[in-house]
Amino acid sequence: MAKRIDGKAIAADVIGKVTAASAALKAEKDVIPGLAVVIVGDDPASHTYVAAKGRRAKECGFHSVQVTLPAETSQAELEQVVRELNDDPTIHGILVQLPLPGHLDEFPVIQLIRPEKDVDGLSIVNAGKLALGDTKTGLISCTPAGAMVLIRSIHGSDLSGLDAVVIGRSNLFGKPMGQLLLQANATVTMAHSRTADLPEICRRADILIAATGRAEMVKADWVKPGATVIDVGITRIPAPERGEGKTRLIGDVDYAAVEKIAGAITPVPGGVGPMTITMLMANTVIAACRDSGVTVPEF
């Protein structure tokens, strides 16, 4: 049976380091890392995510700000909020919760965030820095950064000689994940919905990362024996065995079958998920340290 990669435990370890770095920054420079989260509208899932981010920020000793705007907020009004946060010296990280209401264009809003405060790592500047291998001044998108921490827990920092396959080519995850793997010296294949003979390509992978949004797409016969499997997908399905109206979460990987083949595997939930908010906290303290001119911690 595969080793279960415990994202909750690894996230807790990283949060401990973030909290220590935050305390050191306060002691050395009298600076408290500041994180501002902007949310527009009343989407319940988005509000749940934002509340979780706010709680975790306070646990890390951050100055946490939530800006809640009505669903009818205009593009100009939202962009003005971002400009004000850009100019606020107590705020080191800005996150605009996505998706935005349909009448708003998220692209210019994200690009308006100053790159040094773009703790989601979604700006063109930060994406470009990652593509060029600049991890010293850029900020990395949180989910791929978290997945990389999980991979390092199994393989260490140098992936030389290992074949990695990423299923999914999104700007949010797939592309930055591929860049991180390349920088760690893995040989990387980017696969997607148009890839021919996808199962055969996956069977070559020492590290297989699934980010398709298709529930249990990756079957046992797609996986090389002993491979490390990172499941980024999350789908909610009915679970009548738990009671009427109950649901449960599953990933892009057929966990029950694949865990018998893989060497290590992330569960859903409890794998990649806990790492996303964790790396948002890490990015915030990194941004604060850079702004204060102190040594930036590594996570």
Salt bridges, closest charged atoms under 4 A:
ASP13 OD2 - LYS17 NZ 3.58
ASP30 OD1 - LYS26 NZ 2.99
GLU59 OE1 - ARG56 NE 2.86
GLU79 OE1 - ARG83 NH2 3.84
ASP87 OD1 - ARG114 NH2 2.65
GLU200 OE1 - ARG203 NH2 3.06
ASP206 OD1 - LYS224 NZ 2.72
GLU241 OE2 - ARG248 NE 3.65
ASP291 OD2 - HIS92 NE2 3.74
